[in-house]
């Protein structure tokens, strides 16, 4: 099993989760993070670190967000690994818990 970053991360992109990942499974895009399913070891450390609850086990991804499974896998192939926490975007708080942000995803 793998963990999946979902819609709530878009435009928030908090990076608290990346520092606890023991296998460097996180990849960073312009306004979103993804988890490489081939690297994730299902350690569960990242999920509680996400301040906006955007990370789920693949079997518990919220209804309507199942496409994020494939999206994480696809984007991880091209985005660089991130292993250190960075400051969140200045407007991250404005985007927390806003639904349906997939159209705002920058690739």
N, C-alpha and C positions, 0 to 999 in steps of 0.2 A: 504494500500500500504506500501511497505517497500523500503529501500534503499539497494543497492547491491555494494559490492566492486568487481572490475573487474581486468582484466589482468595487467593493468599498475601498480598495487600495488606490484605485485610479484617482489621480490628482492630489491624494493625500501623501502617498509614498513615504510613510514613516519607515525607518530602517532599523528599528530596535531589534527586529527579528534576525537580521543577518549576523550579528555578533555571536549569537548563541548556536548557530548552525555548525556542527562539528565536521561537516563534509563539504562546506562551501557550495551548497546547492542553489543559492539565490543568484539571480541575474537581474541586472538593472537596465530599465529602459528610461526614456525621457520623463514619463510621469507614472510609472507602474513598476512593480517588482514581480518576478515570477520564480517558481521553484522548478528546477529541472527534475522530472520524475525519475530519470535514470541515476541521479545522484542522491536523491532523498532516501534516507534510511529509516524513516518513520519514527524518529526519536521523540517526537512531540514537543521539543523544546521551543520551537518558534511560535506555535499557536498562542500560548498565553502572553507572549511578548508583544503581540500586535495590539496597539492601543485602540484600533477601530474594528477589531474582530473580523478581519478580512481573510484569515487563513483557516482552512478546514481540512480534515481528513477527506480523502477522495470519496469515501462512502457517505459523507455527511454534508456534501456541498449543497447549499440551499437550492430549492426548486427554482428552475429558471436560469440557474447559473452553471449548469452542467457543461456548457461550451468552454468554460474556463479550464477544464481538464486539458483539452487539446490546445487551447491558447497558451497555457503555461509551457507545455512541451514544445510547441512550435517556436515561441519567442525565445526560449532558453537556448535554442540552437544558435542564435545570432547576437544575443545581447551578452555583454561582458559580465563575468562573475563579480559580485560585490561581497566583501567580507567585513567591512568596517562601517559602523554607524555614521550617517551624515545628518546634517540638519534637514528637517522637513521643509518643503516649500513654504514660502512666507504665507500663502493663502490656504495651507492645508486644513486648518480648522474650519474654513468656509465650506469645504467639500466633504467633511466627515458625515457619514450616514446618509448622503444623498443617493437615492436609488438610480439605477439605469444609467450609469456613467460610461458604458462601453463605447458609445459614440465619441467620447472625449479621449479615448486611448490613443496615444501617440506611439507609432511604431518606429 
